[in-house]
């Protein structure tokens, strides 16, 4: 067996075309869209990601402005973007300060401009599995763009059922790294769609039980180890931002598992290609498409002026 390598670019292109149509519709109504990205680094992964983002946003007709800020001025930069009537979306490129400071900056972004979907306003809806903002169900809640991109790639890989309310029922997933940006919200989203998720992190394992027979997922302590979690998983998603991470090897995963590499440094040994059915080597292009999609939804929910 040799894994099919799923390139996220064609999947992202389909979503960009969808977004492009919505942007054209807004332009016809006399509305243009503008995103401000805030960054403190001139070089490195954040700067590279920002360049990709600029191309992605501008490709669908969204103006993108990258603003450089010193760490000490980051709060003021967020406040300026929040109050600028010409700014429709805000994107933060980490690290802007330190881990605690970046977490606080996410809380300072106006939720109505939070195209990353990382504010606690959106987080509460996610963890309570509330799919809409309003009781009339006219406006969908915004989901974190990287975890959402991963779900769309899993769907493209053929991982879904016919049950709309529980498209991942019967699926067991293993998510390595429980960060607030990717791992934790991803585990919750998978479980809300019906999967059982073993979440592995330096702080210990947790299991996210599926939202089947209940409104939202449940989280419980677990004593499962890496060996058992990987052996049981239909899907393995790893997002450890370290070169020191012990790579996931082919012998550790189930035959036919889907593997998704989200990390800056690869988290998978090449041997996984011999056992996996699908391997996703990166997520970035689809993350930008999901952020643009979030922007359109937020802009459409806001009244002009």
N, C-alpha and C positions, 0 to 999 in steps of 0.2 A: 504494500500500500504506500502511496505517495500523496501527501496532502495537497489539495488544491489551494493555491495562494490567492486569497481574495484581496485584490487591490481596492482600496476605498475610493479611489479617484472617480471611477465610473458611477459608483453609488452616489457620491457627492454631486456629480454632474447632474444627475436626475433631480436631486433636491434643489440644486441651484436654478435649474430651469423652472421649477415650481415657484421658487422665491422670486425669480426674475419677472414672472407674470404678475405676481402680487405687487411688486415694486412699480411696474408699469401702470397698474390700476391706480395706485396711490398718486403717481405723477399726473395721471389724467385728471385726478381730483385736485390738482394743484399742490400736492404735498411731496416734498423730497425727504430722503432719509439720510441721516448723518451719524456716524459712530465716532466716538473719541476713545482712543486707546491710551492708557497711561503706563509709562515704562520708566524705570530708573537706570537701566543698563544699556550701554552703547553696543556691547557685543554679547555673544553667548546665546543659549537656547531661546531666551525670551525675545531677543532682538530678531533672531531668525524666524520665530513663530509670528512676530508682528509683521514681518515682510510678507509672509505667506498670507496672513490675514488681510492685509491691505489689498493684495491681488484678488483674494476671494470675495471680499465685499464689493470692490469696484467692478468685478466681473458681472455682478447682478444689478448694478446701478446704484449702489449705496456708497456715499462719500465716506472716506475713512481718513481721520486725522490722528497722527501719532504725536502725543505730547510727552516730552521728557520732563521728569520731575526728580528732584532730590528727595531722599527718604523723609527728611524733615518737613518737606512741603507737600507730601503726598495727600494728607487730609485736605489741605486747601485746594489741591488740584481736583480731588473728587468733588468737593463742594462747588467748585466753579463749573464743572461739567453738569452737576445736578441742576444748577440754577440757570444754565444757559438754554434759552428757549430754542436755539438752533441745534441742540444736541438731542438725538432720539435714543441713543444707546451708549453705554459705557462698558469698556472691556479692560480689565486689569491684567497686566503681565507681571507675573511673580518671578522672583521676590521684588517687592517694592520697598519693603522695610525688613522685618524679620517675621517669623512664623506667627507670633501673637499679633504683631502689628498688621500683617496682611489679613488676618482673620477679622480684625476690627475694621479695616478698610472695606471689606466685603459688606459689612453691616452699614457702612456709611453711604453706599451707592443707593440712590433712589430705586426702590423695587420696580417702578414704572419704566426705568431705563436699564435695568439689570438683565442684559441679554445673555449673561452667563448663567443666570438662574441660581445664584449662590447666596442671595440674601435670605435671612431666616424667615421672611414672609413666605417665600417660595418653598423653603425647606420644611416649614410646618405643613404646608399643603401636601408636599411629597410624602413625608413620613406618616401623615394621617390618610394617605391615599385619596385625597380630594383632587379630582381631575379638572374641576372648573373653579373659577374665581367667584362666580355669581350663582345665586340659586336658580336663575333661569337657564343656566348652562349655555350661555351665549359666548363666553370667553374662556378658553382653556387656560389652565395653569401653565406657567413656564417651568420647564425641567432643565436641570444642569446640562449644558451642551455636550460635554465630553461623555458622560454616562449615556445620554440620549443617543449620541453617535454610535456608541457600542451596541446599544439595543437594535438600532437600525441595521448595523452590519451583521448581527446575529440573525436578524430576519432575512437579510440578503443571502446568508449562508444556509437558509432553509430551516432555521430553528423556530418553528411556531406551529401552533395547532389551529383548529377551526373555531375554538372557543374565544369569542371576542373578549370576554371578561377575564379569562385566564389563559392567554396564548402560550404560556410556558408551563402549563400544568404537567407534572410528571418529570420535569427537567431538574437535574441536580447540577448546581454550579459551584465552582470554587473561585473566589475572588481573593487575590493576594495583595495586601496593603489596604488598610482601612482609613485612607485619608479622607478629609472632609470634602475635597474637591472631586475625587473620582471614586475611591473604593467604597466608602460608606453609602453615598447616595445611589451608586450602582447596585450594591447589594439590596438596598431597599426597593429599587425599581424592578429588579429581577423578581424579588419575592412578591411584590404587589401584582406582578403579572403571572404568578402561580408557581414560580420555581422555589426549590429549597436551596439555600445558599450557605455554603461554609465560607466564612470570612476569616482569613488568616492574617495576623498582624504581629508585630513585635510585642504588643501588649497582651497577646493571647488570642485564642480562637473564639468566635461567636458563630451561632447558627441563626440565620434569618428564615423563619418558618413562613411558608406561603400564605398569601391572603385568600385562602379557600375556606369557606365556611365562616369567615370573619371579614370585617370591612377592610382592615389593613393588615399588613404582615406583623409578625411577632418576632422578637429577638430574645434568644436565651443563651445562657452560658453553655459552653461546650468544651469537652475534653478531646475532641478530634484532633489528630495530628496531621502534619503535612502529607505523610504517606497515605493515610486513609482518605483524606479529603480529595487528593488528586486521583486516587484510584477509583473513587465513586463518581467523579464529575463527568457529565456530558459536555460541559463547557468549562474551560480554564481561562481566566482573565487575570493577567498580572501587570501591576503598575508600580513596581518598586524602583525608586529613583536612585539606584546605587550600583556601582560597578562590583561591589562586594557581594551582591545577592547570589545565592547558590542557584544557578540556572535550572529551570524545570527541564528534566530529561525525558526522552521518549519512553524509557522503561517505567516512569512514574505515572504516566497518564493512561486512561482507558483507550482501547482500540476504537478509533473513529471519533474521538473527542474533537471539539472545535476549540482552537487556541487563539487567544487575542493578546497581542503584545502592545501595551499602552505606554511603556516606560521610555524614558529618554535613552537609557542604555538597555540593550536587549535583555529580556528576562528568560528567554528560551534557548536551550541547546538545539543545534541543528538536527539532533536525533528525533525531535518531536515530529518532524516531517514524515518519518517512517511509520508513525502510528496514528497521527491526527488525520481527520477527514478534511478539515479546512484550517488553514493558518492565516490569520490576519496580522500582517507585520507592523501596521501603524494605523492610527485613527485620525490624525491631524486634519486632513482635507475635509472630512465629514464633520468634524467639530466646528469648523468655520461655517459650513453650510447650515448646521443646526443653530448656531448663534445668529446667523442672518434670518433664519426662519423664526427664531424667537423674537427678533427685532420687529419683523413684520407683524407678528401677532400682538406685540405690545403697542405698536403704532396704530394698528387697526382698532384696538380697544380704546385708544385715547381720542377725544374729540379734537378736531383742528382748532388751533388757537388757544 
